[in-house]
Amino acid sequence: MAQVTAGSITGDFGDTLQEIGLKMVEDDLIHIVASDAHDADYRPFKLKEALDVIADKLGSEYADTLVDNAEKIFRDEKIDTKKSIKDI
């Protein structure tokens, strides 16, 4: 199981990292998006923005799956990391 920082997906760390992050989501290598909100001024909470970018660029199924995975982790439920999002 792996996560990506929301700022990487929103492009806060550059176009290259955004492209790589989106490709990793598309290839089912990323299972949740992390807020990385260590400091509200320098690392703001951007989960919604990141999920909106994922839905816009890859489709809402990808964003929905990442949200579902986060909820499953919160409930201490197993997520299926071998199922490809493309098969949904």
DSSP file (Angstrom, degrees, kcal/mol; ACC not computed):
  #  RESIDUE AA STRUCTURE BP1 BP2  ACC     N-H-->O    O-->H-N    N-H-->O    O-->H-N    TCO  KAPPA ALPHA  PHI   PSI    X-CA   Y-CA   Z-CA
    1    1 A M              0   0    0      0, 0.0     2,-0.3     0, 0.0    29,-0.1   0.000 360.0 360.0 360.0 139.0    0.0    0.0    0.0
    2    2 A A        -     0   0    0      2,-0.0    29,-3.3     0, 0.0    30,-1.1  -0.967 360.0-154.3-141.8 156.4    1.3    3.5   -0.9
    3    3 A Q  E     -a   32   0A   0     -2,-0.3     2,-0.4    27,-0.2    30,-0.2  -0.888   5.8-147.3-127.8 160.4    0.2    7.1   -0.6
    4    4 A V  E     -a   33   0A   0     28,-1.7    30,-3.1    -2,-0.3     2,-0.3  -0.958  28.5-109.0-124.7 146.2    0.9   10.3   -2.5
    5    5 A T  E >>  -a   34   0A   0     -2,-0.4     4,-1.2    28,-0.2     3,-1.2  -0.548  23.0-129.7 -73.8 136.1    1.0   13.8   -1.1
    6    6 A A  H 3> S+     0   0    0     28,-2.9     4,-2.2     1,-0.3     3,-0.3   0.869 106.8  59.4 -54.1 -40.9   -1.9   15.9   -2.2
    7    7 A G  H 3>>S+     0   0    0      1,-0.2     5,-2.0    28,-0.2     6,-0.8   0.791  99.8  56.7 -62.4 -28.0    0.5   18.7   -3.2
    8    8 A S  H <45S+     0   0    0     -3,-1.2     3,-0.4     4,-0.2    -1,-0.2   0.906 109.9  44.9 -67.1 -40.5    2.2   16.4   -5.6
    9    9 A I  H  <5S+     0   0    0     -4,-1.2    -2,-0.2    -3,-0.3    -1,-0.2   0.843 111.6  51.8 -72.9 -34.6   -1.1   15.8   -7.4
   10   10 A T  H  <5S-     0   0    0     -4,-2.2    -1,-0.2     1,-0.0    -2,-0.2   0.590 116.9-111.6 -79.8  -8.5   -2.1   19.5   -7.4
   11   11 A G  T ><5S+     0   0    0     -4,-0.7     3,-1.7    -3,-0.4    -3,-0.2   0.550  76.1 133.9  92.7   8.7    1.2   20.5   -9.0
   12   12 A D  T 3 <S+     0   0    0     -5,-2.0    -4,-0.2     1,-0.3     3,-0.1   0.756  78.3  43.9 -62.5 -24.1    2.6   22.3   -5.9
   13   13 A F  T 3  S-     0   0    0     -6,-0.8     4,-0.3     1,-0.4    -1,-0.3   0.160 129.1 -77.4-108.3  17.2    5.9   20.5   -6.4
   14   14 A G    <>  -     0   0    0     -3,-1.7     4,-1.8     1,-0.1    -1,-0.4  -0.149  43.7 -80.5 108.1 159.9    6.1   21.0  -10.1
   15   15 A D  H  > S+     0   0    0      1,-0.2     4,-2.7     2,-0.2     5,-0.2   0.847 121.7  57.1 -64.2 -37.0    4.6   19.5  -13.3
   16   16 A T  H  > S+     0   0    0      1,-0.2     4,-2.5     2,-0.2    -1,-0.2   0.939 109.0  44.3 -64.7 -46.6    7.0   16.5  -13.4
   17   17 A L  H  > S+     0   0    0     -4,-0.3     4,-2.8     2,-0.2    -1,-0.2   0.867 112.9  52.9 -66.3 -34.7    6.0   15.3   -9.9
   18   18 A Q  H  X S+     0   0    0     -4,-1.8     4,-2.6     2,-0.2     5,-0.2   0.942 110.3  47.2 -63.2 -46.0    2.3   15.9  -10.7
   19   19 A E  H  X S+     0   0    0     -4,-2.7     4,-2.2     2,-0.2    -2,-0.2   0.914 114.3  46.8 -61.3 -44.1    2.6   13.8  -13.9
   20   20 A I  H  X S+     0   0    0     -4,-2.5     4,-2.5     2,-0.2    -1,-0.2   0.929 112.1  50.6 -64.7 -45.3    4.5   11.0  -12.1
   21   21 A G  H  X S+     0   0    0     -4,-2.8     4,-2.0     1,-0.2    -2,-0.2   0.916 111.6  47.3 -60.1 -44.4    1.9   11.0   -9.2
   22   22 A L  H  X S+     0   0    0     -4,-2.6     4,-2.7     2,-0.2    -1,-0.2   0.892 111.2  51.5 -64.8 -39.2   -1.0   10.8  -11.6
   23   23 A K  H  X S+     0   0    0     -4,-2.2     4,-2.2    -5,-0.2    -2,-0.2   0.900 109.0  51.2 -64.1 -39.8    0.6    8.0  -13.6
   24   24 A M  H  <>S+     0   0    0     -4,-2.5     5,-3.0     2,-0.2     6,-0.9   0.883 110.8  48.4 -65.8 -37.7    1.2    6.1  -10.3
   25   25 A V  H ><5S+     0   0    0     -4,-2.0     3,-1.7     4,-0.2    -2,-0.2   0.945 112.3  49.1 -63.3 -47.4   -2.5    6.5   -9.4
   26   26 A E  H 3<5S+     0   0    0     -4,-2.7    60,-0.2     1,-0.3    -2,-0.2   0.850 109.5  51.8 -61.0 -35.6   -3.5    5.4  -12.9
   27   27 A D  T 3<5S-     0   0    0     -4,-2.2    -1,-0.3    -5,-0.2    -2,-0.2   0.305 116.6-113.6 -86.4   9.9   -1.2    2.3  -12.6
   28   28 A D  T < 5S+     0   0    0     -3,-1.7    -3,-0.2    -5,-0.1    -2,-0.1   0.820  84.4 120.8  63.9  33.1   -2.7    1.3   -9.3
   29   29 A L      < +     0   0    0     -5,-3.0     2,-0.4    -6,-0.2    -4,-0.2   0.547  64.1  61.5 -99.1 -11.5    0.5    2.0   -7.4
   30   30 A I        +     0   0    0     -6,-0.9   -27,-0.2    -5,-0.2    -2,-0.1  -0.955  53.6 174.5-117.8 135.0   -1.1    4.6   -5.1
   31   31 A H        +     0   0    0    -29,-3.3     2,-0.3    -2,-0.4   -28,-0.2   0.588  65.2  19.0-118.1 -16.7   -3.9    3.7   -2.8
   32   32 A I  E     -a    3   0A   0    -30,-1.1   -28,-1.7    37,-0.1     2,-0.5  -0.979  65.6-127.5-148.7 160.2   -4.6    6.9   -0.8
   33   33 A V  E     -a    4   0A   0     -2,-0.3     2,-0.3   -30,-0.2   -28,-0.2  -0.939  25.2-147.8-109.5 133.0   -3.9   10.6   -0.9
   34   34 A A  E     -a    5   0A   0    -30,-3.1   -28,-2.9    -2,-0.5   -27,-0.2  -0.755  11.0-141.5-102.0 146.7   -2.2   12.2    2.1
   35   35 A S        -     0   0    0     -2,-0.3    11,-0.4   -30,-0.2   -28,-0.2   0.883  16.1-162.0 -73.1 -38.7   -2.8   15.8    3.3
   36   36 A D        +     0   0    0      1,-0.2     2,-1.8     9,-0.1     3,-0.4   0.813  29.0 159.1  58.2  31.9    0.8   16.5    4.3
   37   37 A A        +     0   0    0      1,-0.2     3,-0.2     5,-0.0    -1,-0.2  -0.407  12.0 139.4 -87.0  61.5   -0.5   19.4    6.3
   38   38 A H  S    S+     0   0    0     -2,-1.8     2,-0.4     1,-0.3    -1,-0.2   0.804  78.4  20.3 -72.4 -29.4    2.4   19.8    8.6
   39   39 A D  S  > S-     0   0    0      4,-0.4     4,-3.5    -3,-0.4    -1,-0.3  -0.957  71.1-145.5-145.0 118.7    2.2   23.6    8.5
   40   40 A A  T  4 S+     0   0    0     -2,-0.4     5,-0.1     1,-0.2    -1,-0.1   0.762 100.0  46.6 -60.3 -26.5   -0.9   25.4    7.4
   41   41 A D  T  4 S+     0   0    0      2,-0.1    -1,-0.2     1,-0.1    -4,-0.0   0.887 126.7  23.4 -82.8 -40.0    1.0   28.1    5.7
   42   42 A Y  T  4 S+     0   0    0      1,-0.2    -2,-0.2    -3,-0.1    -1,-0.1   0.721 135.2  29.2-101.6 -25.1    3.6   26.1    3.8
   43   43 A R  S  < S-     0   0    0     -4,-3.5    -4,-0.4    -6,-0.0    -1,-0.2  -0.585  82.0-171.9-133.7  71.2    1.8   22.7    3.4
   44   44 A P        -     0   0    0      0, 0.0     2,-0.7     0, 0.0    -6,-0.1  -0.188  37.3 -93.0 -67.4 159.1   -1.9   23.4    3.4
   45   45 A F        +     0   0    0      1,-0.1     3,-0.1    -8,-0.1     4,-0.1  -0.613  54.3 162.4 -71.9 110.4   -4.6   20.7    3.5
   46   46 A K     >  +     0   0    0     -2,-0.7     4,-2.4   -11,-0.4     5,-0.2  -0.078  25.4 123.9-127.0  33.0   -5.4   20.1   -0.2
   47   47 A L  H  > S+     0   0    0      2,-0.2     4,-2.8     1,-0.2     5,-0.2   0.939  78.4  48.0 -62.2 -46.8   -7.1   16.7   -0.2
   48   48 A K  H  > S+     0   0    0      1,-0.2     4,-2.4     2,-0.2    -1,-0.2   0.930 112.7  49.0 -60.8 -45.0  -10.2   18.0   -2.0
   49   49 A E  H  > S+     0   0    0      1,-0.2     4,-2.1     2,-0.2    -1,-0.2   0.913 112.3  48.5 -60.9 -42.6   -8.1   19.8   -4.6
   50   50 A A  H  X S+     0   0    0     -4,-2.4     4,-2.4     1,-0.2    -2,-0.2   0.922 111.9  48.4 -64.3 -43.9   -6.0   16.7   -5.2
   51   51 A L  H  X S+     0   0    0     -4,-2.8     4,-2.6     1,-0.2    -1,-0.2   0.862 109.8  53.3 -65.5 -34.6   -9.1   14.5   -5.6
   52   52 A D  H  X S+     0   0    0     -4,-2.4     4,-2.5    -5,-0.2    -1,-0.2   0.901 109.1  48.8 -65.1 -40.3  -10.6   17.0   -8.0
   53   53 A V  H  X S+     0   0    0     -4,-2.1     4,-2.9     2,-0.2     5,-0.3   0.927 112.1  48.8 -64.0 -44.8   -7.4   16.9  -10.1
   54   54 A I  H  X>S+     0   0    0     -4,-2.4     4,-2.9     1,-0.2     5,-1.0   0.931 113.1  46.8 -61.1 -46.1   -7.5   13.1  -10.1
   55   55 A A  H  X5S+     0   0    0     -4,-2.6     4,-0.8     3,-0.2    -1,-0.2   0.901 115.4  46.8 -62.8 -40.9  -11.2   13.0  -11.1
   56   56 A D  H  <5S+     0   0    0     -4,-2.5    -2,-0.2    -5,-0.2    -1,-0.2   0.908 123.0  31.8 -67.9 -43.2  -10.6   15.6  -13.8
   57   57 A K  H  <5S+     0   0    0     -4,-2.9    -2,-0.2    -5,-0.2    -3,-0.2   0.794 137.7  17.4 -88.6 -29.9   -7.5   14.0  -15.4
   58   58 A L  H  <5S-     0   0    0     -4,-2.9    -3,-0.2    -5,-0.3    -2,-0.1   0.625 113.3 -91.2-118.4 -20.3   -8.2   10.2  -14.7
   59   59 A G    >X< -     0   0    0     -5,-1.0     4,-1.2    -4,-0.8     3,-1.0  -0.206  34.3 -87.9 116.8 149.9  -11.9    9.9  -14.0
   60   60 A S  H 3> S+     0   0    0      1,-0.2     4,-3.0    -5,-0.2     5,-0.2   0.750 117.7  69.3 -64.2 -24.7  -14.1   10.0  -10.9
   61   61 A E  H 3> S+     0   0    0      2,-0.2     4,-2.1     1,-0.2    -1,-0.2   0.885  99.1  49.9 -61.3 -37.9  -13.7    6.3  -10.4
   62   62 A Y  H <> S+     0   0    0     -3,-1.0     4,-2.0     2,-0.2    -1,-0.2   0.947 113.3  44.6 -65.3 -48.4  -10.0    6.8   -9.5
   63   63 A A  H  X S+     0   0    0     -4,-1.2     4,-2.1     1,-0.2    -2,-0.2   0.919 113.0  51.6 -62.7 -43.5  -10.8    9.5   -6.9
   64   64 A D  H  X S+     0   0    0     -4,-3.0     4,-2.7     1,-0.2    -1,-0.2   0.889 108.3  51.7 -61.4 -39.6  -13.7    7.5   -5.5
   65   65 A T  H  X S+     0   0    0     -4,-2.1     4,-2.6    -5,-0.2    -1,-0.2   0.900 108.6  50.6 -64.8 -40.9  -11.5    4.5   -5.0
   66   66 A L  H  X S+     0   0    0     -4,-2.0     4,-2.0     2,-0.2   -33,-0.2   0.889 112.0  47.4 -64.8 -38.9   -8.8    6.6   -3.2
   67   67 A V  H  X S+     0   0    0     -4,-2.1     4,-2.2     2,-0.2    -2,-0.2   0.930 111.7  50.5 -66.1 -45.2  -11.5    8.0   -0.8
   68   68 A D  H  X S+     0   0    0     -4,-2.7     4,-2.4     1,-0.2    -2,-0.2   0.904 109.1  52.0 -58.6 -42.2  -12.9    4.5   -0.2
   69   69 A N  H  X S+     0   0    0     -4,-2.6     4,-2.4     1,-0.2    -1,-0.2   0.915 108.3  50.3 -62.0 -42.7   -9.5    3.2    0.6
   70   70 A A  H  X S+     0   0    0     -4,-2.0     4,-2.2     1,-0.2    -1,-0.2   0.909 111.1  49.3 -62.3 -41.3   -8.9    6.0    3.1
   71   71 A E  H  X S+     0   0    0     -4,-2.2     4,-1.9     2,-0.2    -1,-0.2   0.895 109.7  51.6 -64.9 -39.7  -12.2    5.2    4.8
   72   72 A K  H  <>S+     0   0    0     -4,-2.4     5,-3.6     2,-0.2    -2,-0.2   0.905 109.5  49.6 -63.9 -41.0  -11.4    1.5    4.9
   73   73 A I  H ><5S+     0   0    0     -4,-2.4     3,-1.4     3,-0.2    -2,-0.2   0.920 109.2  52.2 -63.1 -42.9   -8.1    2.2    6.6
   74   74 A F  H 3<5S+     0   0    0     -4,-2.2    -1,-0.2     1,-0.3    -2,-0.2   0.865 112.3  45.6 -60.3 -37.1   -9.8    4.4    9.1
   75   75 A R  T 3<5S-     0   0    0     -4,-1.9    -1,-0.3    -5,-0.1    -2,-0.2   0.357 117.2-115.5 -87.4   5.5  -12.2    1.6    9.9
   76   76 A D  T < 5 +     0   0    0     -3,-1.4     2,-0.3     1,-0.2    -3,-0.2   0.887  67.3 145.7  59.7  42.1   -9.3   -0.9   10.0
   77   77 A E      < -     0   0    0     -5,-3.6    -1,-0.2    -8,-0.1     2,-0.2  -0.806  53.5-104.9-107.1 151.2  -10.6   -2.8    7.0
   78   78 A K        -     0   0    0     -2,-0.3     2,-0.4    -3,-0.1    -5,-0.0  -0.508  29.5-150.4 -74.9 137.5   -8.4   -4.5    4.4
   79   79 A I        -     0   0    0     -2,-0.2     2,-1.0    -7,-0.0     3,-0.1  -0.836  19.0-120.1-105.1 151.3   -8.1   -2.8    1.0
   80   80 A D        +     0   0    0     -2,-0.4     3,-0.4     1,-0.2   -11,-0.0  -0.773  32.2 174.7 -91.1 100.8   -7.5   -4.7   -2.1
   81   81 A T  S    S+     0   0    0     -2,-1.0    -1,-0.2     1,-0.2   -51,-0.0   0.548  74.6  59.9 -84.7  -6.4   -4.2   -3.4   -3.5
   82   82 A K  S    S+     0   0    0     -3,-0.1     2,-0.5     2,-0.1    -1,-0.2   0.643  80.9  94.4 -95.1 -15.4   -4.1   -6.0   -6.3
   83   83 A K  S    S-     0   0    0     -3,-0.4     2,-0.2     1,-0.1     5,-0.0  -0.650  77.0-129.3 -79.5 125.5   -7.4   -5.0   -8.0
   84   84 A S    >   -     0   0    0     -2,-0.5     3,-1.6     1,-0.1     4,-0.2  -0.542   4.1-137.4 -75.2 136.7   -6.7   -2.5  -10.8
   85   85 A I  G >  S+     0   0    0      1,-0.3     3,-1.8    -2,-0.2    -1,-0.1   0.817 104.2  67.4 -60.4 -30.2   -8.8    0.6  -10.7
   86   86 A K  G 3  S+     0   0    0      1,-0.3    -1,-0.3   -60,-0.2   -59,-0.0   0.721  93.2  59.6 -63.7 -20.2   -9.2    0.2  -14.4
   87   87 A D  G <         0   0    0     -3,-1.6    -1,-0.3     1,-0.2    -2,-0.2   0.468 360.0 360.0 -87.6  -1.6  -11.3   -3.0  -13.7
   88   88 A I    <         0   0    0     -3,-1.8    -1,-0.2    -4,-0.2    -2,-0.1   0.488 360.0 360.0 -74.8 360.0  -13.9   -1.1  -11.7
